[in-house]
Amino acid sequence: MNLERFTLIVESYGADSQQWPGDERVEALEFSRTSSDAMSLLDQAAELDQHLALFELPNSELSVQRIEMGILSALKQGTLKQGRLERLFSLV
Amino acid sequence: MVEKDDRRVVERVLAGSESAFRQIVDQHSQRIFNYARRMTRNSTEAEDIAQETFIRFWVSRDRFDPSRVKLTTWLHRIAHNLCIDYFRRRQLQERQVPVQSDSQDSPDTDYELSIRAAVVNKALMTLPERQRSAIVLCHYQNFSQHDAAQILDLSVDALESLLRRGRSKLKQILAKELE
Protein backbone atom coordinates (compact mmCIF):
# COMPACT_ATOMS: atom_id res chain seq x y z
CA MET A 1 0.00 0.00 0.00
CA ASN A 2 1.25 3.47 -0.80
CA LEU A 3 -0.20 6.95 -0.48
CA GLU A 4 -1.30 7.04 -4.13
CA ARG A 5 -3.39 3.86 -3.86
CA PHE A 6 -4.69 4.78 -0.42
CA THR A 7 -5.83 8.16 -1.77
CA LEU A 8 -7.66 6.44 -4.62
CA ILE A 9 -9.39 4.05 -2.23
CA VAL A 10 -10.53 6.78 0.17
CA GLU A 11 -11.57 9.18 -2.58
CA SER A 12 -13.62 6.40 -4.19
CA TYR A 13 -15.13 4.54 -1.22
CA GLY A 14 -14.98 7.02 1.64
CA ALA A 15 -13.62 6.74 5.16
CA ASP A 16 -15.50 3.62 6.27
CA SER A 17 -13.07 0.75 5.87
CA GLN A 18 -15.99 -1.69 5.50
CA GLN A 19 -16.64 -0.09 2.10
CA TRP A 20 -13.04 -0.57 0.92
CA PRO A 21 -11.99 -3.41 -1.37
CA GLY A 22 -11.80 -6.52 0.81
CA ASP A 23 -8.44 -7.65 -0.52
CA GLU A 24 -6.78 -4.32 0.33
CA ARG A 25 -8.61 -3.47 3.55
CA VAL A 26 -6.07 -4.75 6.09
CA GLU A 27 -3.10 -3.15 4.34
CA ALA A 28 -4.97 0.12 3.87
CA LEU A 29 -5.96 0.20 7.55
CA GLU A 30 -2.39 -0.41 8.64
CA PHE A 31 -1.19 2.31 6.29
CA SER A 32 -3.75 4.76 7.66
CA ARG A 33 -2.31 4.35 11.17
CA THR A 34 1.22 5.22 10.11
CA SER A 35 0.73 8.14 7.73
CA SER A 36 -0.41 11.61 8.73
CA ASP A 37 -1.39 12.30 5.09
CA ALA A 38 -3.61 9.23 5.22
CA MET A 39 -5.25 10.41 8.45
CA SER A 40 -5.97 13.78 6.92
CA LEU A 41 -7.54 12.12 3.86
CA LEU A 42 -9.74 10.01 6.13
CA ASP A 43 -10.97 13.11 7.99
CA GLN A 44 -11.95 14.81 4.73
CA ALA A 45 -13.71 11.70 3.43
CA ALA A 46 -15.53 11.20 6.74
CA GLU A 47 -17.03 14.67 6.41
CA LEU A 48 -18.60 13.76 3.04
CA ASP A 49 -19.74 10.39 4.44
CA GLN A 50 -21.56 12.24 7.22
CA HIS A 51 -23.32 14.42 4.68
CA LEU A 52 -24.31 11.39 2.60
CA ALA A 53 -25.73 9.74 5.71
CA LEU A 54 -28.25 12.59 5.97
CA PHE A 55 -30.05 11.31 2.89
CA GLU A 56 -32.24 8.81 4.72
CA LEU A 57 -35.34 7.44 3.06
CA PRO A 58 -38.63 7.81 4.89
CA ASN A 59 -40.76 4.80 5.76
CA SER A 60 -41.95 3.07 2.60
CA GLU A 61 -44.07 0.21 3.92
CA LEU A 62 -47.10 1.27 1.87
CA SER A 63 -45.06 1.54 -1.32
CA VAL A 64 -43.64 -1.94 -0.81
CA GLN A 65 -47.14 -3.30 -0.17
CA ARG A 66 -48.35 -1.71 -3.42
CA ILE A 67 -45.42 -3.22 -5.35
CA GLU A 68 -46.12 -6.68 -3.96
CA MET A 69 -49.88 -6.42 -4.55
CA GLY A 70 -49.31 -5.30 -8.16
CA ILE A 71 -47.10 -8.30 -8.84
CA LEU A 72 -49.50 -10.68 -7.09
CA SER A 73 -52.38 -9.32 -9.10
CA ALA A 74 -50.47 -9.82 -12.37
CA LEU A 75 -49.66 -13.39 -11.33
CA LYS A 76 -53.32 -14.09 -10.51
CA GLN A 77 -54.44 -12.74 -13.86
CA GLY A 78 -51.97 -15.13 -15.51
CA THR A 79 -50.43 -12.37 -17.58
CA LEU A 80 -46.87 -13.19 -16.59
CA LYS A 81 -46.20 -16.25 -18.70
CA GLN A 82 -42.55 -16.80 -19.49
CA GLY A 83 -41.69 -15.67 -22.99
CA ARG A 84 -45.05 -13.97 -23.51
CA LEU A 85 -43.94 -10.51 -22.49
CA GLU A 86 -40.34 -10.86 -23.59
CA ARG A 87 -41.13 -9.56 -27.04
CA LEU A 88 -42.43 -6.35 -25.49
CA PHE A 89 -39.35 -5.71 -23.40
CA SER A 90 -35.75 -5.07 -24.19
CA LEU A 91 -34.42 -7.35 -21.50
CA VAL A 92 -31.17 -7.27 -19.59
CA MET B 1 -22.86 -17.13 -6.69
CA VAL B 2 -26.29 -17.50 -5.13
CA GLU B 3 -26.35 -16.98 -1.36
CA LYS B 4 -26.77 -20.30 0.39
CA ASP B 5 -30.26 -19.55 1.73
CA ASP B 6 -31.43 -18.31 -1.67
CA ARG B 7 -30.26 -21.35 -3.60
CA ARG B 8 -33.32 -23.57 -3.14
CA VAL B 9 -35.71 -20.67 -3.68
CA VAL B 10 -33.92 -19.69 -6.90
CA GLU B 11 -33.96 -23.28 -8.13
CA ARG B 12 -37.72 -23.38 -7.55
CA VAL B 13 -38.24 -20.04 -9.32
CA LEU B 14 -36.24 -21.25 -12.31
CA ALA B 15 -38.50 -24.31 -12.35
CA GLY B 16 -41.52 -21.99 -12.48
CA SER B 17 -42.71 -21.92 -8.87
CA GLU B 18 -44.92 -18.88 -8.27
CA SER B 19 -44.71 -19.29 -4.49
CA ALA B 20 -40.90 -19.18 -4.66
CA PHE B 21 -41.15 -16.08 -6.86
CA ARG B 22 -43.41 -14.43 -4.28
CA GLN B 23 -40.79 -15.24 -1.62
CA ILE B 24 -38.14 -13.48 -3.70
CA VAL B 25 -40.41 -10.46 -4.17
CA ASP B 26 -41.00 -10.40 -0.43
CA GLN B 27 -37.27 -10.59 0.36
CA HIS B 28 -35.99 -8.09 -2.19
CA SER B 29 -38.76 -5.57 -2.92
CA GLN B 30 -37.75 -3.06 -0.23
CA ARG B 31 -34.14 -2.96 -1.39
CA ILE B 32 -35.04 -2.64 -5.07
CA PHE B 33 -37.58 0.08 -4.26
CA ASN B 34 -34.95 1.96 -2.22
CA TYR B 35 -32.50 1.84 -5.13
CA ALA B 36 -35.09 3.13 -7.61
CA ARG B 37 -36.22 5.79 -5.17
CA ARG B 38 -32.74 7.09 -4.53
CA MET B 39 -32.11 7.16 -8.27
CA THR B 40 -35.38 8.81 -9.34
CA ARG B 41 -36.30 10.71 -6.15
CA ASN B 42 -39.88 9.90 -7.03
CA SER B 43 -41.90 7.32 -5.07
CA THR B 44 -44.46 6.64 -7.78
CA GLU B 45 -41.84 6.04 -10.46
CA ALA B 46 -39.79 3.97 -8.02
CA GLU B 47 -42.81 1.75 -7.27
CA ASP B 48 -43.36 1.21 -11.01
CA ILE B 49 -39.68 0.45 -11.59
CA ALA B 50 -39.56 -2.00 -8.68
CA GLN B 51 -42.72 -3.78 -9.89
CA GLU B 52 -41.42 -3.95 -13.43
CA THR B 53 -38.07 -5.29 -12.18
CA PHE B 54 -39.71 -8.36 -10.66
CA ILE B 55 -42.04 -8.88 -13.60
CA ARG B 56 -39.08 -8.83 -16.00
CA PHE B 57 -37.13 -11.15 -13.75
CA TRP B 58 -40.03 -13.62 -13.72
CA VAL B 59 -40.88 -13.60 -17.44
CA SER B 60 -37.22 -13.89 -18.44
CA ARG B 61 -36.05 -16.10 -15.57
CA ASP B 62 -34.40 -18.52 -18.00
CA ARG B 63 -31.80 -15.80 -18.68
CA PHE B 64 -30.70 -15.72 -15.07
CA ASP B 65 -27.67 -17.91 -14.44
CA PRO B 66 -27.20 -18.27 -10.67
CA SER B 67 -23.75 -19.77 -11.17
CA ARG B 68 -22.52 -16.48 -12.67
CA VAL B 69 -24.30 -13.73 -10.79
CA LYS B 70 -25.99 -13.23 -7.41
CA LEU B 71 -29.76 -12.83 -7.42
CA THR B 72 -29.65 -9.41 -5.76
CA THR B 73 -27.03 -8.23 -8.29
CA TRP B 74 -29.22 -9.47 -11.16
CA LEU B 75 -32.32 -7.73 -9.78
CA HIS B 76 -30.42 -4.46 -9.31
CA ARG B 77 -29.11 -4.73 -12.86
CA ILE B 78 -32.68 -4.97 -14.19
CA ALA B 79 -33.75 -2.08 -11.93
CA HIS B 80 -30.76 0.00 -13.04
CA ASN B 81 -31.64 -0.49 -16.73
CA LEU B 82 -35.23 0.53 -15.98
CA CYS B 83 -33.98 3.67 -14.21
CA ILE B 84 -31.91 4.54 -17.29
CA ASP B 85 -35.00 4.02 -19.49
CA TYR B 86 -36.93 6.32 -17.16
CA PHE B 87 -34.29 9.07 -17.42
CA ARG B 88 -34.24 8.77 -21.24
CA ARG B 89 -38.05 8.99 -21.42
CA ARG B 90 -38.03 12.01 -19.15
CA GLN B 91 -35.35 13.77 -21.19
CA LEU B 92 -37.39 13.16 -24.34
CA GLN B 93 -40.55 14.51 -22.71
CA GLU B 94 -38.69 17.58 -21.47
CA ARG B 95 -37.39 18.22 -24.98
CA GLN B 96 -40.91 18.02 -26.39
CA VAL B 97 -42.65 19.93 -23.62
CA PRO B 98 -40.23 22.11 -21.64
CA VAL B 99 -40.82 21.57 -17.97
CA GLN B 100 -40.54 24.27 -15.32
CA SER B 101 -37.35 23.80 -13.34
CA ASP B 102 -39.23 23.45 -10.05
CA SER B 103 -41.06 20.34 -11.20
CA GLN B 104 -38.22 18.80 -13.19
CA ASP B 105 -37.25 16.31 -10.56
CA SER B 106 -40.78 15.53 -9.42
CA PRO B 107 -39.39 15.21 -5.93
CA ASP B 108 -41.21 13.26 -3.25
CA THR B 109 -43.62 15.43 -1.41
CA ASP B 110 -43.55 13.18 1.63
CA TYR B 111 -39.89 13.87 2.31
CA GLU B 112 -39.43 15.51 5.62
CA LEU B 113 -35.84 16.40 5.13
CA SER B 114 -33.83 18.85 7.11
CA ILE B 115 -32.37 21.65 5.05
CA ARG B 116 -28.98 19.96 5.05
CA ALA B 117 -30.45 16.62 4.00
CA ALA B 118 -32.37 18.36 1.22
CA VAL B 119 -29.13 19.95 0.00
CA VAL B 120 -27.41 16.54 -0.05
CA ASN B 121 -30.42 15.03 -1.85
CA LYS B 122 -30.38 17.78 -4.46
CA ALA B 123 -26.60 17.55 -4.88
CA LEU B 124 -26.86 13.81 -5.55
CA MET B 125 -29.48 14.49 -8.22
CA THR B 126 -27.14 16.87 -10.03
CA LEU B 127 -24.58 14.12 -10.59
CA PRO B 128 -24.52 12.35 -13.95
CA GLU B 129 -26.61 9.15 -13.74
CA ARG B 130 -23.66 6.77 -13.79
CA GLN B 131 -21.84 8.58 -10.98
CA ARG B 132 -25.05 8.67 -8.96
CA SER B 133 -25.68 4.95 -9.57
CA ALA B 134 -22.15 4.10 -8.46
CA ILE B 135 -22.53 6.07 -5.22
CA VAL B 136 -26.03 4.74 -4.49
CA LEU B 137 -24.96 1.13 -5.09
CA CYS B 138 -21.77 1.30 -3.02
CA HIS B 139 -22.71 3.78 -0.31
CA TYR B 140 -26.42 3.16 0.27
CA GLN B 141 -27.09 -0.33 -1.12
CA ASN B 142 -23.80 -1.64 0.36
CA PHE B 143 -22.67 -3.59 -2.67
CA SER B 144 -19.05 -4.66 -2.95
CA GLN B 145 -17.13 -2.97 -5.75
CA HIS B 146 -17.20 -6.24 -7.74
CA ASP B 147 -20.99 -6.55 -7.54
CA ALA B 148 -21.61 -2.85 -8.20
CA ALA B 149 -19.34 -3.05 -11.26
CA GLN B 150 -21.30 -6.09 -12.45
CA ILE B 151 -24.62 -4.23 -12.08
CA LEU B 152 -23.30 -1.27 -14.07
CA ASP B 153 -21.54 -3.54 -16.57
CA LEU B 154 -18.18 -1.92 -15.88
CA SER B 155 -14.70 -2.91 -14.78
CA VAL B 156 -13.85 -2.28 -11.12
CA ASP B 157 -11.35 0.39 -12.25
CA ALA B 158 -14.10 2.20 -14.17
CA LEU B 159 -16.39 1.97 -11.15
CA GLU B 160 -13.69 3.49 -8.92
CA SER B 161 -13.26 6.31 -11.39
CA LEU B 162 -17.03 7.03 -11.34
CA LEU B 163 -17.09 6.94 -7.55
CA ARG B 164 -14.09 9.23 -7.24
CA ARG B 165 -15.45 11.80 -9.70
CA GLY B 166 -18.92 11.61 -8.13
CA ARG B 167 -17.64 12.10 -4.59
CA SER B 168 -15.35 14.92 -5.67
CA LYS B 169 -18.21 16.74 -7.37
CA LEU B 170 -20.47 16.23 -4.35
CA LYS B 171 -17.78 17.61 -2.09
CA GLN B 172 -17.50 20.75 -4.22
CA ILE B 173 -21.27 21.29 -4.36
CA LEU B 174 -21.77 20.69 -0.65
CA ALA B 175 -18.86 22.91 0.33
CA LYS B 176 -20.55 25.74 -1.56
CA GLU B 177 -24.13 25.00 -0.43
CA LEU B 178 -23.50 24.15 3.20
CA GLU B 179 -20.94 26.79 4.11
Interface residues (C-beta under 8 A of the other chain):
Chain A: L8 E11 S12 Y13 G14 Q19 P21 G22 Q44 A45 L48 D49 H51 L52 L54 F55 E56 L57 P58 S60 S63 V64 R66 I67 E68 G70 I71 L72 A74 L75 L80 K81 Q82 G83 R84 L85 E86 F89 L91 V92
Chain B: G16 E18 F21 R22 V25 D26 S29 Q30 F33 N34 R37 R38 S43 A46 E47 A50 Q51 F54 I55 R56 W58 V59 S60 R61 D62 R63 W74 R77 I78 N81 D108 D110 Y111 E112 L113 S114 R116 A117 V120 N121 L124 I135 C138 H139 Y140 N142 S144 Q145 V156 E160 S161 L163 R164 R167 S168 L170 K171 L174 L178
